[in-house]
């Protein structure tokens, strides 16, 4: 049975969070989204960038949740990840994570190129360079991603 939504949590790791300003509020928003998926029994995939450490300790992660490690910016560059997403047959892919200008935008573009409906949580991704989030919210919306804030997502899901 297809999942309505599949959540991708991209690169929320020890090293990527290290110098992020506003990490507490960012993490609170991401964890709210994760908890919503958990409550509804919808799939969550965690993606880590190789050599960036473990998932961030304060990130909500189920012990049995799939965690994929990638070498390239797009999560879809890893065959095992792509296969697992295909097996879920999601109606919509929801994306949160780090870094807006690199792995988040690359993963969103790859999902769109594979004809997935994509929802980008506009305040659920971030970068060390703060204007990047706003820029990529605009750019990825023009490319076809749906854009919702955490609060908006909670209202409709």
Rosetta silent file (secondary structure, phi, psi, omega in degrees, C-alpha in Angstrom):
SEQUENCE: XXXXXXXXXXXXXXXXXXXXXXXXXXXXXXXXXXXXXXXXXXXXXXXXXXXXXXXXXXXXXXXXXXXXXXXXXXXXXXXXXXXXXXXXXXXXXXXXXXXXXXXXXXXXXXXXXXXXXXXXXXXXXXXXXXXXXXXXXXXXXXXXXXXXXXXXXXXXX
SCORE:     score description
SCORE:     0.000 S_00000001
   1 L     0.000  128.791 -179.025    0.000    0.000    0.000 S_00000001
   2 L   -63.964  144.950  173.759    1.491    3.369   -0.954 S_00000001
   3 L   -79.420  139.612  174.402    2.450    5.755    1.806 S_00000001
   4 L   -63.348  -50.513 -179.606    0.655    9.085    1.698 S_00000001
   5 E  -130.462  144.070  172.291    3.806   10.853    2.808 S_00000001
   6 E  -123.073  124.554 -179.908    7.418    9.783    3.137 S_00000001
   7 E   -94.224  129.190  172.440    9.656   12.012    5.260 S_00000001
   8 E  -108.816  119.457  176.655   13.288   12.508    4.280 S_00000001
   9 E  -105.873  108.394 -168.954   15.478   13.905    7.051 S_00000001
  10 E  -103.502  117.919  167.492   18.648   14.998    5.284 S_00000001
  11 L    57.812   34.787  174.031   22.040   15.436    6.977 S_00000001
  12 L   -88.260   85.836 -170.441   20.973   16.491   10.476 S_00000001
  13 E  -127.132  169.752 -178.987   24.281   15.300   11.881 S_00000001
  14 H   -54.363  -49.261 -175.945   26.872   16.227   14.455 S_00000001
  15 H   -74.211  -36.747 -178.878   29.145   18.055   12.016 S_00000001
  16 H   -71.697  -28.090  179.804   26.446   19.797    9.975 S_00000001
  17 H   -85.881  -13.762 -170.971   24.772   21.129   13.145 S_00000001
  18 L   -50.806  -50.213 -174.826   28.050   22.189   14.745 S_00000001
  19 L  -109.115   11.099 -178.376   28.137   25.826   13.612 S_00000001
  20 L   -72.287  122.728  173.917   24.457   26.305   12.746 S_00000001
  21 L   -82.831  147.841 -177.803   22.976   29.347   14.458 S_00000001
  22 L    75.471   22.660 -174.350   19.379   28.927   15.572 S_00000001
  23 H   -65.091  -30.930 -178.263   19.868   25.167   15.903 S_00000001
  24 H   -65.337  -49.257 -179.660   17.467   24.805   18.836 S_00000001
  25 H   -69.403  -36.144  175.883   14.435   26.228   17.005 S_00000001
  26 H   -59.638  -49.505 -178.124   15.428   24.439   13.782 S_00000001
  27 H   -64.242  -36.703  176.683   15.648   21.122   15.610 S_00000001
  28 H   -60.699  -42.809  179.705   12.319   21.719   17.378 S_00000001
  29 H   -66.377  -45.336  179.715   10.589   22.188   14.003 S_00000001
  30 H   -62.079  -44.219  179.875   12.219   19.114   12.470 S_00000001
  31 H   -65.791  -32.507  175.017   11.350   16.993   15.507 S_00000001
  32 H   -61.834  -43.905  178.987    7.710   18.182   15.359 S_00000001
  33 H   -63.837  -46.097 -179.892    7.502   16.940   11.777 S_00000001
  34 H   -58.504  -47.354 -178.799    9.160   13.633   12.733 S_00000001
  35 H   -61.456  -36.849  177.258    6.758   13.085   15.645 S_00000001
  36 H   -62.022  -44.354  177.452    3.781   13.725   13.350 S_00000001
  37 H   -63.534  -41.515  178.834    5.030   11.043   10.969 S_00000001
  38 H   -61.633  -46.143 -178.643    5.616    8.653   13.866 S_00000001
  39 H   -60.640  -34.340 -178.338    2.105    9.216   15.248 S_00000001
  40 H   -91.067   -2.454 -179.858    0.561    8.477   11.848 S_00000001
  41 L    68.186   26.707  179.087    2.786    5.474   11.199 S_00000001
  42 L   -92.068  148.544 -173.668    4.164    7.058    8.035 S_00000001
  43 L   -68.186  144.703  176.943    7.693    6.182    6.881 S_00000001
  44 E  -129.230  126.529  174.803   10.715    8.259    7.813 S_00000001
  45 E  -114.280  130.067  176.306   14.088    7.868    6.108 S_00000001
  46 E  -101.501  137.213 -178.532   17.177    9.442    7.613 S_00000001
  47 E  -124.162  132.057  178.804   20.032   10.337    5.303 S_00000001
  48 E  -118.535  143.135  171.947   23.598   11.032    6.416 S_00000001
  49 E   -84.256  130.690  178.801   26.450   12.569    4.500 S_00000001
  50 L   -55.058  139.700  177.028   29.555   10.388    4.722 S_00000001
  51 L    70.171   19.375  177.236   32.211   11.756    7.100 S_00000001
  52 L  -112.840   14.816  175.849   29.852   14.197    8.854 S_00000001
  53 L    86.499 -174.287 -179.499   29.372   12.136   11.998 S_00000001
  54 L   -75.291  167.851  171.231   26.369   10.478   13.557 S_00000001
  55 E   -58.164  147.181 -176.409   22.835   11.749   13.452 S_00000001
  56 L   -59.664  132.811 -173.612   22.505   14.694   15.841 S_00000001
  57 L   -57.653  -31.812 -178.905   21.889   13.351   19.372 S_00000001
  58 L   -87.693    0.548  176.722   18.779   15.516   19.987 S_00000001
  59 L   -74.858  133.775  177.537   17.173   14.453   16.700 S_00000001
  60 L   -73.343  120.589 -179.001   14.161   12.170   17.217 S_00000001
  61 L  -140.938  124.555  171.784   15.037    8.798   15.644 S_00000001
  62 L   -71.527  145.890 -179.589   13.280    5.443   16.061 S_00000001
  63 L   -59.918  -31.172 -176.949   15.700    2.579   16.646 S_00000001
  64 L   -98.297    8.166 -179.426   14.340    0.693   13.629 S_00000001
  65 L   -70.438  139.310  177.377   14.241    3.673   11.255 S_00000001
  66 E   -69.248  134.020  176.787   16.222    3.261    8.042 S_00000001
  67 E  -123.312  125.049 -178.827   19.390    5.345    7.906 S_00000001
  68 E  -112.954  140.584  176.410   21.185    5.743    4.585 S_00000001
  69 E  -109.680  131.947 -178.124   24.700    7.087    4.105 S_00000001
  70 E  -120.654  157.604  177.231   25.489    8.966    0.921 S_00000001
  71 L  -106.018  -23.906 -177.747   28.673   10.247   -0.681 S_00000001
  72 L  -104.844  166.043 -179.672   27.054   12.733   -3.085 S_00000001
  73 L   -59.621  -41.931 -177.481   24.736   15.675   -2.283 S_00000001
  74 L   -81.621  132.738  174.347   21.528   13.963   -3.457 S_00000001
  75 H   -60.016  -29.834 -178.624   20.140   11.155   -1.334 S_00000001
  76 H   -73.081   -2.087  175.885   18.987    9.610   -4.622 S_00000001
  77 H   -74.706  -15.269  179.032   22.638    9.067   -5.615 S_00000001
  78 L   -96.775  120.828 -175.797   22.587    5.949   -3.416 S_00000001
  79 H   -59.899  -39.481 -178.638   20.958    2.965   -5.138 S_00000001
  80 H   -65.210  -36.781  177.024   19.767    1.370   -1.879 S_00000001
  81 H   -65.519  -50.869 -178.044   17.996    4.600   -0.910 S_00000001
  82 H   -58.047  -42.879  179.817   16.352    5.002   -4.316 S_00000001
  83 H   -63.417  -42.881 -178.939   15.153    1.389   -4.268 S_00000001
  84 H   -65.900  -39.637  176.567   13.688    1.740   -0.770 S_00000001
  85 H   -62.440  -45.802  179.296   11.829    4.931   -1.751 S_00000001
  86 H   -59.007  -37.679  179.602   10.438    3.183   -4.836 S_00000001
  87 H   -65.649  -29.684  179.360    9.223    0.304   -2.656 S_00000001
  88 H   -75.708  -24.014 -176.873    7.239    2.734   -0.489 S_00000001
  89 L    48.351   53.747 -176.626    5.409    4.223   -3.523 S_00000001
  90 L   -69.351  144.283  172.342    4.861    7.523   -1.693 S_00000001
  91 L   -74.463  -29.422 -176.116    2.237    9.929   -2.951 S_00000001
  92 E  -148.922  138.840  175.406    4.358   12.753   -1.578 S_00000001
  93 E  -106.970  124.521  179.749    7.952   13.156   -0.383 S_00000001
  94 E  -105.393  131.967 -174.038    8.424   15.639    2.465 S_00000001
  95 E  -122.187  131.353  170.816   11.925   17.069    2.918 S_00000001
  96 E  -134.925  160.729  173.831   13.652   18.632    5.933 S_00000001
  97 E   142.295 -159.869 -176.947   17.333   18.931    6.763 S_00000001
  98 E  -131.087  154.789  -18.392   20.671   20.568    6.092 S_00000001
  99 L   -92.973  139.438 -175.474   22.226   22.297    4.021 S_00000001
 100 H   -53.197  -44.698 -172.617   19.744   24.277    1.939 S_00000001
 101 H   -81.995   -9.434 -174.991   22.187   25.096   -0.852 S_00000001
 102 H  -121.784  -92.873 -170.763   23.663   21.611   -1.176 S_00000001
 103 H   -68.807  -36.248  178.407   22.084   18.361   -0.058 S_00000001
 104 H   -65.420  -52.259 -177.398   18.538   19.614    0.517 S_00000001
 105 H   -65.886  -36.816  179.286   18.224   21.286   -2.867 S_00000001
 106 H   -65.851  -41.263  178.623   19.968   18.417   -4.644 S_00000001
 107 H   -67.327  -42.455  178.081   17.674   15.824   -3.032 S_00000001
 108 H   -62.270  -46.731  179.109   14.540   17.874   -3.820 S_00000001
 109 H   -59.888  -42.760  179.161   15.615   18.317   -7.443 S_00000001
 110 H   -63.257  -40.708  178.175   16.325   14.590   -7.765 S_00000001
 111 H   -64.468  -43.806  178.136   12.918   13.715   -6.325 S_00000001
 112 H   -62.763  -41.187  178.429   11.203   16.131   -8.729 S_00000001
 113 H   -63.735  -22.086  177.516   13.184   14.669  -11.647 S_00000001
 114 L   -95.181   11.961  177.043   11.813   11.258  -10.647 S_00000001
 115 L    65.711   27.828  171.485    8.276   12.680  -10.793 S_00000001
 116 L   -82.821  144.073  166.666    7.630   12.569   -7.065 S_00000001
 117 L   -73.753  131.320 -175.276    5.346   15.161   -5.564 S_00000001
 118 E  -125.031  131.535  171.143    7.613   17.017   -3.126 S_00000001
 119 E  -111.950  120.159  176.260    6.755   19.158   -0.118 S_00000001
 120 E   -96.806  121.570  176.432    9.625   21.266    1.159 S_00000001
 121 E   -78.981  106.882 -167.630    9.159   22.363    4.765 S_00000001
 122 E   -63.112  -26.823  175.923   10.250   25.955    4.291 S_00000001
 123 E  -109.151   14.017 -179.689   11.419   26.454    7.893 S_00000001
 124 E  -109.079   13.919  170.341   12.555   22.836    8.270 S_00000001
 125 E  -135.467  157.337 -175.838   15.775   23.193    6.306 S_00000001
 126 E  -157.838  176.998 -176.642   18.651   25.534    6.955 S_00000001
 127 L  -151.035  161.546  173.292   22.185   26.533    6.130 S_00000001
 128 L   -66.051  -31.088  177.549   25.162   28.190    7.744 S_00000001
 129 L   -96.731  104.195 -169.415   24.518   31.088    5.360 S_00000001
 130 L   -56.905  -38.297  179.479   21.052   32.243    6.443 S_00000001
 131 H   -64.202  -14.931 -177.912   19.834   33.796    3.152 S_00000001
 132 H   -61.775  -40.011 -178.225   20.249   30.393    1.487 S_00000001
 133 H   -59.096  -49.246 -179.834   17.036   28.994    2.992 S_00000001
 134 H   -61.854  -45.513 -179.548   14.907   31.783    1.549 S_00000001
 135 H   -58.400  -47.258 -177.527   16.657   31.603   -1.828 S_00000001
 136 H   -75.889  -25.317  170.565   16.165   27.834   -2.143 S_00000001
 137 H   -59.729  -45.961  179.895   12.571   28.038   -0.922 S_00000001
 138 H   -65.200  -50.825 -176.250   11.921   30.328   -3.893 S_00000001
 139 H   -61.568  -48.416 -176.063   13.974   28.339   -6.400 S_00000001
 140 H   -70.050  -28.878  173.778   12.641   24.897   -5.491 S_00000001
 141 H   -66.617  -42.382  177.543    9.062   26.162   -5.524 S_00000001
 142 H   -62.018  -30.104  179.718    9.596   27.453   -9.070 S_00000001
 143 L   -81.397   -9.699  174.995   10.882   23.988  -10.018 S_00000001
 144 L   124.297   -3.593  177.513    7.688   22.358   -8.724 S_00000001
 145 L   -73.935  144.367  171.971    8.094   21.652   -5.010 S_00000001
 146 E   -83.846  143.026 -175.858    5.181   22.515   -2.739 S_00000001
 147 E  -122.873  122.590  176.478    6.272   24.763    0.096 S_00000001
 148 E  -134.641  146.742  170.310    4.733   24.718    3.561 S_00000001
 149 L   -76.376  169.259  175.722    5.942   25.937    6.932 S_00000001
 150 H   -56.270  -47.986 -178.427    5.990   23.485    9.826 S_00000001
 151 H   -62.726  -41.445  177.914    2.768   25.005   11.191 S_00000001
 152 H   -63.496  -41.355  178.490    1.053   24.847    7.802 S_00000001
 153 H   -61.601  -41.531  179.660    2.064   21.205    7.378 S_00000001
 154 H   -63.106  -35.015  179.866    0.647   20.383   10.810 S_00000001
 155 H   -67.568  -37.380 -174.587   -2.684   21.971    9.868 S_00000001
 156 H   -95.793   -5.751 -179.779   -3.152   19.946    6.703 S_00000001
 157 L  -121.339    0.000    0.000   -1.774   16.630    7.973 S_00000001
